[in-house]
Amino acid sequence: MVRSKNRVSSKPARDRNVVDVGKKMFVVLEALTRNPRKPPSLEEITHSVGFAKTTVYRLLNTMREIGYVDQVSPSGGYVLSQKFFELSRPAMPHQYLMPLARPWLEQLRLRTSGTVSLGILDQGSLLYLAVIESQDPYRYAQKPGDYYYAHATAMGKCLLAYLPEAEVDEVIRAHGLPRLTRNTITTGTELFRELAKVKRDGFAINVEENAEGVMCIGAPIWGPDGYPIAALSISSPAVRMQGVIDSMKNEALRVARQLSLMLGYKPEVLAKEAIQADGSPEVVALPRSS
């Protein structure tokens, strides 16, 4: 009998890029989520997943040892640990940020006629995640995916302002403070003075520091832990923005605050006083909408 060369094997080929133990571990994790009111026992999990009891025991024991699973008692059921839920917490605001932000950025562009951007710090540089370009023929805009020096942008200064000084020093050592225009900050002393002002005011202004003839105002977007996870900005030709800077600032702060609240930010987190090294109170500026 001649076999057809095009015959499909009844048994699919094994993907060598897939680790079986990894798949089994996540199947067991899924089993732990099916009845949160009653932690399942070893026998119940084994029946649910269809693996050998010894395999399930070893997987549970491994996950318990590294802290992602807890056992209610020495002979009780198993539950996902607090560490498991903390694993994904830092990524959650970023995952929700883009779909939440886009309609607000579009609205902000319509209300201000400027180019509206959204960015984050990535290894000390400002990474543009979204850019909604102004409809004005005279405009300055970047592209999503572009990287810029953080010290020369309003968004970058918003994000640097809330980093520990040691981390800002690392950014300076890694990227330098190159002069991009006649107004660019080029010394650490100047930068730290500017970042202190940004932290005090709750927003940042870029006056022709990244490009000649362009002004920009930025506001931080706060995460649930009370630290900025991103920033937004409005940029426009300087001759146009100078006369409307206050209204631009209010619009940027309004949208940044709204996005922060939608991401789980609680204003009282930043309302507490931070004690400076000399013992005097330092009031951390809240993002304002007026």
DRENMI-951456 format. One record per residue: x negated, y negated, z of N, C-alpha, C in turn; residue in three letters. Coordinates in steps of 0.1 Angstrom, whole numbers, plus 2048, in hexadecimal, padded with zeros to 3 digits. Layout:
XYZXYZXYZALA ...
//
This chain:
7F780C8008008008007F77F4800MET 7FB7EA7F77F37DE7F67F97D37FFVAL 7F17CE8087F67C38117F67B680AARG 8007AE80C8007A18067F679880DSER 7EF7908067E578780C7EC77B813LYS 7F977980F80176E815809772821ASN 80877F82581078483080D77D83DARG 81777884481577285181477C85CVAL 80A77B86480778586F813783879SER 81778F87E82278E88881D789896SER 81078889880A7838A48027778A1LYS 80676B8A57FE75F8A27F075F8A7PRO 7E775989F7D97598A37D77518B0ALA 7CF7558B87CC74E8C57C47418C2ARG 7C87368C77C17298C67B67298D0ASP 7AA7298CB79E72A8D379C71D8DBARG 7A37128D77A27058DE7AB7048EAASN 7B370E8EC7BD70E8F77B8718902VAL 7B771390E7B271B91A7BE721921VAL 7BF72E9217CA7359277CD731935ASP 7C273193D7C472E94B7CA72094DVAL 7C67169457CC7099457DA709943GLY 7DF7109387ED7119357F5717941LYS 7EF7229477F67299527F772095ELYS 7ED7179607ED70E96C7F970496AMET 7FB6FF95E8056F595D8136FC95DPHE 814709958821710959824711968VAL 81B71597081D71697F821708985VAL 81A6FD98181E6F098582C6ED982LEU 8306F097683E6EE9718486F597AGLU 84470297E84D70A98684F703994ALA 8456FC9998476F59A68506E99A5LEU 8546E499A85D6D999886B6DC997THR 86E6E999587C6ED9918866EC99DARG 8816EE9A988A6EE9B58836E69C0ASN 8836D89BF87C6D09C88826D19D7PRO 88E6D69D88946D69E688F6E39EDARG 88B6ED9E68876FA9EC87A6FE9E6LYS 86F6FC9ED8627009E886270F9E5PRO 85E7129D885F7209D48537289DBPRO 8567359DD84C73E9E38437449D8SER 83974A9DC8307519D283875A9C9LEU 8417629CF84976C9C88527659BEGLU 85875A9C28627539B985A74C9AEGLU 84E7479B08477419A584274C99BILE 83E7579A183A76299884576798FTHR 85176899585D76C98D860762982HIS 85E75598686274A97D859749971SER 84C74B97384274996883F756961VAL 84176196783E76E96083077295FGLY 82876C96881A77196981877B974PHE 80C78197480978B97E80878398CALA 80D78999680D7839A37FF77E9A8LYS 7F57879A57E77839A97E37769A1THR 7E77759947E376998C7EA75D992THR 7F775E9957FE75299B7F774E9A8VAL 7F47589B17EE7559BE7E174E9BCTYR 7D87539B37CC74C9B07CD73E9ABARG 7D773C9A27D972E99D7DE7259A8LEU 7E772A9B07EC7219BB7E171E9C5LEU 7D97289C87CE7279D27C471D9CDASN 7C171D9C07B87149BA7BD7069BBTHR 7C97049B77CF6F79B77D16F19C5MET 7D36FA9CF7D46F69DD7C66F29E2ARG 7BC6F99DE7AE6F69E27A96E89DDGLU 7AD6E59D17A96D89CB7B36CC9CEILE 7BE6D09D67C76C69DB7D36C29D4GLY 7D76CA9C97E26C69C17EF6CE9C5TYR 7EE6D89CD7F96E09D27F86E29E1VAL 8036E19E88036E49F780C6F09F9ASP 8096F7A04812702A088196FEA15GLN 8266FFA1582D6FAA21829700A2EVAL 82670DA2E820714A39818720A34SER 811726A3D808732A3881073CA30PRO 81D73EA32825747A2B830741A24SER 830733A2383B72CA1D83A729A0EGLY 843721A0984371E9FB8387139F8GLY 8387109EB82D7079E68346FA9E0TYR 82D6EF9E28326E29DD8266DB9D6VAL 8296D29CD81F6C99C881B6BF9D2LEU 80E6BC9D38096B49DE80A6A59DASER 80769C9E480768E9E17FC68B9D7GLN 7F16929D77E568F9CE7EA6919C0LYS 7F369B9BD7F869E9B07FF6919AAPHE 80768B9B380F6809AE8066739ADPHE 7FC6729B67F36679B57EA6689A8GLU 7E86749A37E06759977E566D98BLEU 7F266C9897F766597E7FB657981SER 7FB65398E8006469917F863A98AARG 7EB63B98A7E462F9837E762E975PRO 7EA63996E7ED63895F7FB63495CALA 80463596681363396381662595EMET 81161A96581460D96080F60A952PRO 80360F94E7FE60D941807614937HIS 80C62093A81462893182162092EGLN 82761A938833613936831605931TYR 8256009328235F192F8275EE920LEU 8225F59168245F19098325F1905MET 83A5FB9078485FB9038505F090BPRO 84C5EE9178535E391F8505D691ALEU 8435D491783E5C69148425C1906ALA 8435C98FC8445C48EF8505BB8EDARG 85C5BE8F18675B48F08655A78F7PRO 85F5A890385C59C90A851593903TRP 84859A8FD83D5928F684358C8E9LEU 84D5938E385358D8D785B5818DBGLU 8625828E686A5778EB86156B8EFGLN 85556E8F584C5648F984655C8ECLEU 8445648E283F55E8D584A5548D0ARG 8565588D08615508CB8635438D3LEU 8615448E08635398E985852F8E9ARG 84C5348E584052B8E683A5278D8THR 83E52F8CE83852E8C18295318C0SER 8245378CB81653A8CB8135498C8GLY 80754D8C780355B8C58035618D3THR 80A56C8D580B5728E280357F8E2VAL 7FB5828EC7F258E8ED7F45958FASER 7F15A18FA7F05AA9067E35B1906LEU 7DC5B19117CF5B79127CB5BD91FGLY 7C15C691F7BC5CC92C7AD5CB92BILE 7A75CD9377985CF9387955DD935LEU 78B5DF92C7865EC9287775EC929ASP 7715F19347635F293675D5E3935GLN 7645DA93B75F5CC93C7625C3931GLY 7685C992676C5C091A77B5BF91ASER 7805B591478F5B39127935BB906LEU 79C5C49077A25CC8FC7B05C78FALEU 7B35C38ED7C05BE8E97C95CA8E6TYR 7D45CC8EE7DD5D68EC7E85D38E2LEU 7EC5C68E27F75C18D97F55B38D6ALA 7F85AF8CA7F75A18C580459E8BDVAL 80C5948C28175908BB8145828B5ILE 8115828A880C5758A281656A8A1GLU 81255E8A381A5528A181E552892SER 82A54C88F82E54A88282953D87CGLN 82253588481C52987F81152C875ASP 81052586A8055278617F7524867PRO 7F651C8707E95198777E9520884TYR 7E352C8847E35348907D653C891ARG 7D454189D7C85498A07CC5558A7TYR 7C95618A17CE56D8A67C35788A5ALA 7C45828AE7BB58D8AE7C45998A9GLN 7BE5A58A97C55B18A57C55BB8B1LYS 7D05C38B27CF5CD8BC7C45D68BAPRO 7BD5D98C57B15E28C47A45D98C4GLY 7A55CC8C27995C48C27945C28D1ASP 7875C18D27805BF8DF77A5B18DETYR 77B5AA8EA77559D8EB76E59B8F9TYR 7655928F975E58F90676958A910TYR 76A59191C77458D92677257F92BALA 76557B92D76356E93376756292AHIS 76A56491E76D55991477C55A910ALA 78456191779256291479B560921THR 7A755B91F7B055892A7B4566931ALA 7B75709287BB57D92E7B0583935MET 7A458292F798588936795582943GLY 79657594479456E95179F57295BLYS 7AB5749577B65789607B2585966CYS 7AC58E95E7A959C96379C59C96BLEU 79259596778659496E78858E97CLEU 79158597D79357D98A796586996ALA 79C5919937A059A99E7975A69A0TYR 78C5A69997825B199C7795AD9A7LEU 7735B69AE7695B39B875D5AC9B1PRO 7565A49B874B59C9B27415A69ACGLU 73E5B19B37345BA9AE7385C09A0ALA 7455C299E7495C79917485BC986GLU 74B5B098A7495A598073A5A497DVAL 7315A59877235A598471F5B097AASP 7255BC97C7225C79737275C3964GLU 7325BD9637375B895672D5AF950VAL 7285A595871E59B9537125A294EILE 70D5AC9567005B39537025BB946ARG 70E5C19447115CA9397135C292CALA 71A5B792D71E5B09217185A291FHIS 71259D92A70D58F929718585929GLY 71557892871E56D92771A56591ALEU 71C56B90F717564903720557900PRO 71954D8FA7205418F67275438E9ARG 7345428E973C5438DC7405368D7LEU 74252C8DF74551E8DB73E5158E5THR 73F5088E37394FE8EC73F4FF8FAARG 74B5048FB751505908750512910ASN 74A51C90A74952991074152991DTHR 74653092773F53193473353A931ILE 72753693571B53E93271354193FTHR 71753E94B710541957719548961THR 71355096971B55797372154D97DGLY 71A54398071F53998A72C533985THR 72B52F978737529971743533971GLU 74053F96E74A54996C75154C97ALEU 74954E98474F550991757544996PHE 75353899375B52C99776852C98FARG 76853098277453197A77D53C97FGLU 77854798278055298778754F994LEU 78054899D7865449AA79253B9A7ALA 79153299D79C52999A7A7531994LYS 7A453B98B7AF5439867B654B991VAL 7AF55099A7B55579A57BE54E9AELYS 7B95429AF7C15389B77CE5349B0ARG 7CD5319A37D852C99B7E2537997ASP 7DD5439957E554E9907E654F981GLY 7DE54797A7DE54796B7D0542966PHE 7CD5439597C153F9547C3537947ALA 7BA52D9457BB5259387AE527931ILE 7AE5299247A352991C7A351D912ASN 79A51491479A50890C78E509902VAL 79150E8F778750F8EC77A5178F1GLU 77C5218F97715288FE76D5358F5GLU 7775398EE7755458E57755418D6ASN 77C5368D377C5328C577F5238C5ALA 77851C8BD77A50D8BC78850A8B8GLU 78E5008BE79B4FB8BA7A75038C0GLY 7A450D8C87AE5168CD7AF5168DCVAL 7BB5148E27BE5158F07C65218F3MET 7C55268FF7CC5329037CF532912CYS 7DB5379157DE5389237E2546926ILE 7DC54C9317DF55A9347E455B942GLY 7EC5669447F156A9517F0579954ALA 7ED57D9607EB58B9637F8592964PRO 7F859F9618045A89638005B196EILE 8085B19788045B998480A5C7985TRP 8025D098A8075DE98C80D5E099AGLY 8125EC99D8185EE9AA80F5EC9B6PRO 8025EE9B47F95ED9BF7F45DE9C2ASP 7FA5D59BA7F75C79BD7EA5C29B6GLY 7E55C99AC7DA5C59A47DE5C4995TYR 7D85BB98E7DB5BA97F7D75C6978PRO 7E05CB96F7DD5D69677DB5D2958ILE 7E05C59557DF5C09487E15B1949ALA 7E15AA93E7E359C93D7EA598930ALA 7F158E9307F75899237F257A921LEU 7F25769147EE5689117F6562906SER 7F65559067FB54E8FB7F05458F5ILE 7ED5468E87E353E8E27E95358D7SER 7E352A8D57E85208CB7DD5168C8SER 7DE50F8BD7D45048BB7D44FB8C6PRO 7C84F68CA7C74ED8D67CF4E18D4ALA 7CF4DB8C87D64CE8C67E54D08C9VAL 7EA4DC8C77F94DE8CA7FB4E28D8ARG 7F24EA8DE7F54EF8EC7F24E48F7MET 7E94DB8F47E64D18FF7F24CA904GLN 7FC4C78FC8074BF9018124C8907GLY 8114D590681B4DE90C8154E9915VAL 80A4E691A8034F092280B4F592EILE 8124EB93581A4EF9418254F993DASP 82C4F69328374FF92E83250C92ASER 82650C92382051991F81C52192BMET 81751A93581352194181F528948LYS 82A52094983652594F83C531948ASN 83B53193A84053C932838548934GLU 82B546934822552936824558944ALA 82555094E82755595C83455C95DLEU 83E55695784C55C95884C56A952ARG 84656C94684757994083D583947VAL 83257E94B82858795382F58C960ALA 83658396683C587973847591970ARG 84F58F96685A5989638545A695FGLN 84A5A79578445B495483E5BA961LEU 8385B29698325B897683D5BE97ESER 8485B89808535BD9878595CA981LEU 85A5CA97485E5D696D8555E296FMET 8485DF97183E5E997383D5EE981LEU 8455E898A8445EC99883D5E39A2GLY 8395D799D8325CE9A583B5C89B0TYR 8365C79BC83E5C19C78375B59CCLYS 83E5A99CA83759C9CE83159C9DCPRO 8375A39E58325A29F38245A99F4GLU 8205B19EA8125B79EB8085AC9EBVAL 8095A29E37FF5979E280258C9ECLEU 80D58C9F38105819FC808581A08ALA 80358DA0C7FB58EA187EE586A16LYS 7E8582A217DB57BA217CF584A21GLU 7C6581A197B9588A197AF580A21ALA 7A8587A2979E580A32791580A2CILE 78B573A2A77E572A24773576A2DGLN 767577A2875C57CA30759573A3CALA 75C566A3B75A55DA4676555CA50ASP 76F565A4E77A565A5778655CA54GLY 784553A4B78F54AA47799551A3ESER 7A654EA3E7B0554A367AF54FA27PRO 7B0558A1E7B1555A107BE559A0AGLU 7C7550A077D4554A027D35579F3VAL 7D75639EF7D65689E17E25629DAVAL 7DF55C9CE7EA5559C77F355F9C1ALA 80055D9C280A5659BC80C5609AELEU 8105699A481456599782155D998PRO 82155199282D549994835548987ARG 84154598884954397C84D534979SER 84752B98184A51D97F83E515981SER 
//
